[in-house]
Amino acid sequence: MTTSPVNILIVDDIAHNITALQALLARPEVNLLVADSGTAALDLLLKHEVALAILDVNMPGMNGFELAALMRGSPRTSHVPIIFLTATAQDASRTFRGYEAGAVDFLYKPFDPRILQSKVDVFVQLEQQKRQLAAQLVTTQQMLAANEMLMAVLSHDLRTPLGAVLASAEYLMRAGSTDQTPVVATRIKNSSLRMARMVDQLLNLARLQGGRLQLQPRTVDLASLCKSVIDEFANRDGGERIAFSCDGDGYGAWDADLLWQAISNLINNALLHGESSGAIRVHVDARECETLKLTVSNRGTIPADVFPHLFKAFGSSGAGARSREGLGLGLHIVQEIVQMHGGEVAVHSDDTDGTVFTIDLPRKVRSAR
């Protein structure tokens, strides 16, 4: 995992002092922010988060002590460690004033460069560790949230189809072969398929949110991929309503398995929530050199109150009884997969055009994470 450089602020009104500090502290993992006055330093602090501030004490206008006091008075910068540098004669009262202003150290010039380097290294390492802990905390919170959702689903959503399976099986055991046997068998099959879809979605969500799903890009023809997905729906109710078209060269470098799932989720969403008699159109626009556009459209509109939650985990993608065919994870997973590829997914829905989901996909993966 690559991390951005750690920002260190240098404030000194003498140019050659700044140049000397830049030469001493420059390294790939450090980004040096330079200011020649207290006012310029405050402007930089408004724009950047810094891990350490190295301040000259004797500056015209606003000296280092005054700048430190302003930093300590702002919630945004009150936590920033400060090292004071001064060329004046060593004075205990000045040193005390520096520590009183919030300094972690007070160095008198000329100082040993190795000492300053060592002190800066400590704060750079502390910032890097803080970032790692923050990233780990986010991952842990996501996994905890996923676990909570998993338990909620296991205790609620899966009980309905599981209850239907158990009741139907009990009926078959008691009644034997009757005229109702095909109906009950169909109920068992449909409930089992619903549970299988729920389990698949939960597993995929856990892998996506836990950061354990890695892209495996290879050369893929998006048109051929769409056709293979559509073929999977051929024997399902409404599968004959799916039409495909393509303009241009659909080749690119993507994770074929993940894109297959995203396309499948969009088509499945159109079958479940679109008008039952309307056509479903899948189109690939591959006329651009750098990006492709995939659209999945169907008749019917999305209710306005559903739009804000459309791509959220366990959000609703439709209304009424048909919306309970899944967990509301399909579109959330689509968005996650598309963003992993550096692309974007959007939706437009009105009475004129129906509902159109659009995926803008770069031909080569440029991960957004």
C-alpha positions as CSV (number, residue, x, y, z in Angstrom):
1,M,0.0,0.0,0.0
2,T,1.5,3.3,-1.1
3,T,1.1,6.3,1.3
4,S,1.4,10.0,0.6
5,P,4.5,11.8,1.9
6,V,4.5,13.3,5.4
7,N,4.3,17.1,5.4
8,I,6.8,19.1,7.4
9,L,6.5,22.9,7.7
10,I,9.7,25.0,7.7
11,V,9.3,28.7,8.7
12,D,12.2,31.1,8.4
13,D,12.6,34.6,7.1
14,I,16.1,34.0,5.8
15,A,16.3,32.2,2.5
16,H,19.7,30.5,2.9
17,N,18.5,29.0,6.3
18,I,15.5,27.5,4.4
19,T,17.8,26.1,1.7
20,A,20.1,24.5,4.3
21,L,17.1,22.9,6.1
22,Q,15.7,21.6,2.8
23,A,19.0,20.0,1.9
24,L,19.3,18.4,5.3
25,L,15.7,17.0,5.6
26,A,14.8,16.2,2.0
27,R,13.9,12.5,1.4
28,P,11.2,10.7,-0.7
29,E,8.8,10.1,2.2
30,V,8.9,13.8,3.3
31,N,7.2,16.8,1.6
32,L,8.7,20.0,2.8
33,L,6.4,23.0,3.0
34,V,8.2,26.3,3.1
35,A,7.1,29.7,4.5
36,D,9.1,33.0,5.0
37,S,6.8,34.5,7.5
38,G,4.2,33.7,10.1
39,T,1.4,34.8,7.9
40,A,2.5,32.6,5.0
41,A,2.8,29.7,7.4
42,L,-0.7,30.1,8.6
43,D,-1.9,30.1,5.0
44,L,-0.1,26.8,4.4
45,L,-1.5,25.3,7.6
46,L,-5.1,26.0,6.4
47,K,-4.4,24.0,3.2
48,H,-2.3,21.1,4.5
49,E,-2.1,18.7,7.4
50,V,1.5,18.7,8.8
51,A,3.3,16.3,11.1
52,L,5.9,18.7,12.4
53,A,6.6,22.5,12.3
54,I,10.2,23.8,12.5
55,L,9.9,27.5,13.4
56,D,12.6,30.2,13.5
57,V,12.1,32.3,16.7
58,N,13.3,35.7,15.4
59,M,11.1,36.8,12.5
60,P,9.8,40.3,11.7
61,G,6.1,40.9,12.0
62,M,5.1,37.7,13.7
63,N,7.8,35.9,15.6
64,G,8.0,32.1,16.2
65,F,6.4,32.3,19.7
66,E,3.4,34.3,18.4
67,L,3.0,31.8,15.5
68,A,3.1,28.9,17.9
69,A,0.5,30.5,20.1
70,L,-1.9,30.9,17.1
71,M,-1.3,27.3,16.2
72,R,-2.1,26.1,19.7
73,G,-5.3,28.1,19.7
74,S,-6.7,26.4,16.6
75,P,-8.2,22.9,16.8
76,R,-6.9,22.2,13.4
77,T,-3.2,22.8,14.4
78,S,-3.2,22.4,18.2
79,H,-1.7,18.9,17.9
80,V,1.2,19.8,15.6
81,P,4.6,19.2,17.3
82,I,6.9,22.3,17.1
83,I,10.7,22.5,17.1
84,F,12.1,26.0,17.6
85,L,15.3,27.1,16.1
86,T,17.2,30.3,17.1
87,A,20.5,31.9,16.5
88,T,20.5,34.0,19.6
89,A,22.7,33.2,22.6
90,Q,21.4,30.4,24.8
91,D,19.0,31.8,27.4
92,A,17.1,29.8,30.0
93,S,14.1,32.2,30.0
94,R,13.8,32.0,26.2
95,T,14.0,28.3,26.3
96,F,11.3,28.2,28.9
97,R,9.1,30.5,26.9
98,G,9.5,28.2,23.9
99,Y,8.4,25.1,25.8
100,E,5.6,27.2,27.3
101,A,4.4,28.1,23.8
102,G,4.1,24.3,23.1
103,A,7.4,23.3,21.7
104,V,8.6,19.7,21.9
105,D,12.2,20.9,21.5
106,F,14.3,24.1,21.4
107,L,17.6,24.1,19.4
108,Y,20.2,26.9,19.4
109,K,22.3,27.5,16.3
110,P,24.7,26.2,15.3
111,F,23.2,22.8,16.1
112,D,24.4,19.3,15.1
113,P,22.6,18.4,11.8
114,R,22.4,14.7,12.9
115,I,20.4,15.7,16.0
116,L,17.8,17.5,14.0
117,Q,17.6,14.7,11.4
118,S,17.1,12.2,14.2
119,K,14.3,14.3,15.8
120,V,12.6,14.7,12.5
121,D,12.8,11.0,11.7
122,V,11.0,10.3,15.0
123,F,8.0,12.5,14.0
124,V,7.9,11.1,10.5
125,Q,7.8,7.6,11.8
126,L,5.1,8.6,14.3
127,E,2.9,10.1,11.5
128,Q,3.4,7.0,9.3
129,Q,2.4,4.7,12.3
130,K,-0.7,7.0,12.9
131,R,-1.8,6.6,9.3
132,Q,-1.3,2.8,9.4
133,L,-3.4,2.6,12.6
134,A,-6.1,4.8,11.1
135,A,-6.2,2.6,8.0
136,Q,-6.4,-0.5,10.2
137,L,-9.2,1.1,12.2
138,V,-11.2,1.8,9.1
139,T,-10.8,-1.8,7.9
140,T,-11.7,-3.1,11.3
141,Q,-14.8,-0.9,11.4
142,Q,-15.8,-2.1,7.9
143,M,-15.4,-5.7,8.9
144,L,-17.4,-5.2,12.1
145,A,-20.2,-3.5,10.2
146,A,-20.1,-6.4,7.6
147,N,-20.3,-8.9,10.5
148,E,-23.2,-7.1,12.1
149,M,-25.1,-7.0,8.7
150,L,-24.3,-10.7,8.2
151,M,-25.8,-11.6,11.6
152,A,-28.8,-9.5,10.9
153,V,-29.4,-11.2,7.6
154,L,-28.8,-14.7,9.0
155,S,-31.3,-14.0,11.8
156,H,-34.0,-12.4,9.6
157,D,-33.8,-12.4,5.8
158,L,-32.6,-16.0,5.4
159,R,-35.3,-17.3,7.7
160,T,-38.1,-16.7,5.2
161,P,-36.8,-18.9,2.3
162,L,-35.4,-21.4,4.8
163,G,-38.8,-21.7,6.5
164,A,-40.4,-22.3,3.1
165,V,-37.9,-25.0,2.3
166,L,-38.5,-26.8,5.6
167,A,-42.3,-26.5,5.5
168,S,-42.3,-27.8,1.9
169,A,-40.0,-30.7,2.7
170,E,-42.2,-31.6,5.7
171,Y,-45.3,-31.6,3.3
172,L,-43.6,-33.9,0.9
173,M,-42.6,-36.3,3.7
174,R,-46.2,-36.6,4.9
175,A,-48.1,-36.5,1.7
176,G,-45.9,-38.5,-0.6
177,S,-46.6,-38.1,-4.4
178,T,-49.7,-35.9,-5.0
179,D,-50.9,-33.3,-7.5
180,Q,-49.3,-30.7,-5.4
181,T,-45.8,-32.2,-5.6
182,P,-44.6,-30.2,-8.6
183,V,-45.8,-27.0,-7.0
184,V,-44.1,-27.7,-3.7
185,A,-40.9,-28.8,-5.5
186,T,-40.9,-25.6,-7.4
187,R,-41.3,-23.7,-4.1
188,I,-38.3,-25.5,-2.7
189,K,-36.2,-24.8,-5.8
190,N,-37.0,-21.1,-5.8
191,S,-36.4,-20.6,-2.1
192,S,-33.1,-22.5,-2.3
193,L,-32.0,-20.3,-5.2
194,R,-32.9,-17.2,-3.2
195,M,-30.8,-18.4,-0.3
196,A,-27.9,-19.2,-2.6
197,R,-28.0,-15.7,-4.1
198,M,-28.1,-14.2,-0.6
199,V,-25.1,-16.2,0.5
200,D,-23.1,-15.3,-2.6
201,Q,-23.9,-11.6,-2.2
202,L,-22.9,-11.7,1.5
203,L,-19.6,-13.5,0.7
204,N,-18.8,-11.0,-2.0
205,L,-19.6,-8.0,0.2
206,A,-17.4,-9.4,3.0
207,R,-14.5,-9.8,0.6
208,L,-14.9,-6.3,-0.9
209,Q,-15.3,-4.5,2.4
210,G,-12.4,-6.5,4.0
211,G,-10.0,-5.4,1.2
212,R,-9.2,-9.1,0.5
213,L,-10.4,-9.0,-3.1
214,Q,-7.5,-8.2,-5.5
215,L,-8.0,-7.3,-9.1
216,Q,-6.6,-9.8,-11.6
217,P,-6.7,-7.9,-14.9
218,R,-6.2,-9.6,-18.3
219,T,-7.2,-8.8,-21.9
220,V,-11.0,-9.1,-22.2
221,D,-13.5,-8.4,-24.9
222,L,-16.4,-6.7,-23.1
223,A,-18.8,-7.6,-25.9
224,S,-18.1,-11.3,-25.6
225,L,-18.3,-11.0,-21.8
226,C,-21.7,-9.4,-22.0
227,K,-22.9,-12.1,-24.4
228,S,-21.8,-14.8,-22.0
229,V,-23.6,-13.2,-19.1
230,I,-26.8,-12.9,-21.2
231,D,-26.5,-16.6,-22.2
232,E,-26.7,-17.4,-18.5
233,F,-30.1,-15.7,-18.4
234,A,-31.5,-17.5,-21.5
235,N,-33.4,-20.1,-19.5
236,R,-34.8,-17.7,-16.9
237,D,-38.1,-16.0,-17.0
238,G,-37.8,-12.9,-19.1
239,G,-34.4,-14.0,-20.5
240,E,-35.8,-13.7,-24.1
241,R,-36.3,-10.0,-23.5
242,I,-32.6,-9.2,-23.3
243,A,-31.0,-7.7,-26.4
244,F,-27.4,-6.9,-26.9
245,S,-25.5,-4.4,-29.2
246,C,-22.0,-3.1,-29.5
247,D,-20.2,-0.3,-31.4
248,G,-16.5,-0.4,-31.8
249,D,-13.7,-2.5,-30.4
250,G,-14.6,-3.8,-26.9
251,Y,-11.2,-5.0,-25.8
252,G,-9.5,-3.8,-22.6
253,A,-7.6,-5.1,-19.5
254,W,-10.0,-5.9,-16.6
255,D,-10.8,-8.5,-14.1
256,A,-13.2,-10.6,-16.1
257,D,-14.8,-12.5,-13.2
258,L,-15.6,-9.3,-11.3
259,L,-16.9,-7.5,-14.4
260,W,-19.0,-10.6,-15.2
261,Q,-20.6,-10.3,-11.8
262,A,-21.3,-6.6,-12.1
263,I,-23.0,-7.0,-15.5
264,S,-25.0,-10.0,-14.2
265,N,-26.2,-7.9,-11.2
266,L,-27.3,-5.1,-13.5
267,I,-29.2,-7.5,-15.8
268,N,-30.7,-9.3,-12.8
269,N,-31.8,-6.0,-11.4
270,A,-33.5,-5.1,-14.6
271,L,-35.4,-8.4,-14.7
272,L,-36.5,-8.1,-11.2
273,H,-37.5,-4.4,-11.1
274,G,-38.3,-3.4,-14.6
275,E,-41.6,-3.7,-16.4
276,S,-42.3,-7.4,-16.9
277,S,-43.1,-7.0,-20.6
278,G,-40.5,-4.4,-21.5
279,A,-37.2,-5.1,-23.4
280,I,-33.9,-5.0,-21.6
281,R,-31.1,-3.6,-23.7
282,V,-27.4,-4.1,-23.0
283,H,-25.2,-1.9,-25.1
284,V,-21.4,-1.4,-25.3
285,D,-20.1,1.9,-26.8
286,A,-16.4,1.2,-27.5
287,R,-15.8,4.0,-30.0
288,E,-13.5,5.9,-27.7
289,C,-9.8,5.1,-27.4
290,E,-9.4,5.4,-23.6
291,T,-12.8,4.5,-22.2
292,L,-15.8,2.3,-22.9
293,K,-19.5,2.9,-21.9
294,L,-21.7,0.0,-20.9
295,T,-25.4,0.7,-20.5
296,V,-28.2,-1.6,-19.3
297,S,-31.7,-0.1,-19.8
298,N,-35.2,-1.3,-19.1
299,R,-38.7,0.1,-19.1
300,G,-40.1,1.3,-15.8
301,T,-38.9,3.9,-13.4
302,I,-37.2,4.0,-10.0
303,P,-39.3,5.6,-7.2
304,A,-37.8,8.9,-6.0
305,D,-37.5,7.8,-2.4
306,V,-35.3,4.9,-3.5
307,F,-32.7,6.9,-5.4
308,P,-30.7,8.1,-2.3
309,H,-30.2,4.5,-1.1
310,L,-29.8,2.8,-4.5
311,F,-26.1,1.9,-4.2
312,K,-26.0,1.5,-0.4
313,A,-25.5,-2.0,1.1
314,F,-28.9,-3.5,1.9
315,G,-30.6,-0.6,0.2
316,S,-33.7,-1.1,-1.8
317,S,-33.4,-1.2,-5.6
318,G,-37.1,-1.5,-6.2
319,A,-40.5,-1.3,-4.5
320,G,-43.0,-3.8,-3.4
321,A,-42.8,-7.6,-3.0
322,R,-40.4,-8.0,-5.9
323,S,-37.7,-6.0,-4.0
324,R,-37.4,-8.8,-1.5
325,E,-35.9,-11.2,-4.1
326,G,-32.5,-10.3,-2.8
327,L,-30.7,-8.4,0.0
328,G,-30.3,-5.1,-1.8
329,L,-26.6,-5.8,-2.3
330,G,-26.5,-6.2,-6.1
331,L,-26.0,-2.5,-7.0
332,H,-23.7,-1.9,-4.1
333,I,-21.4,-4.6,-5.3
334,V,-21.6,-3.2,-8.9
335,Q,-20.4,0.2,-7.6
336,E,-17.6,-1.4,-5.6
337,I,-16.4,-3.4,-8.6
338,V,-16.5,-0.5,-11.0
339,Q,-14.7,1.8,-8.6
340,M,-12.0,-0.9,-8.1
341,H,-11.4,-0.6,-11.9
342,G,-11.2,3.2,-11.7
343,G,-14.6,3.6,-13.4
344,E,-17.9,5.2,-12.5
345,V,-21.5,4.0,-12.4
346,A,-24.5,6.2,-12.7
347,V,-28.3,5.8,-13.2
348,H,-31.0,7.8,-15.0
349,S,-34.7,7.1,-14.7
350,D,-37.7,8.8,-16.0
351,D,-41.0,8.0,-17.8
352,T,-39.6,8.7,-21.2
353,D,-36.3,6.7,-21.3
354,G,-37.1,4.2,-18.5
355,T,-34.2,3.3,-16.3
356,V,-30.7,3.3,-17.7
357,F,-27.6,2.2,-15.7
358,T,-24.3,3.5,-17.2
359,I,-20.8,2.2,-16.5
360,D,-17.9,4.3,-17.7
361,L,-14.8,2.1,-17.7
362,P,-11.2,2.8,-18.6
363,R,-9.7,0.3,-21.0
364,K,-6.8,-0.2,-18.6
365,V,-7.3,-0.5,-14.8
366,R,-6.4,2.7,-12.9
367,S,-7.5,1.7,-9.4
368,A,-9.3,4.4,-7.4
369,R,-8.2,2.9,-4.1
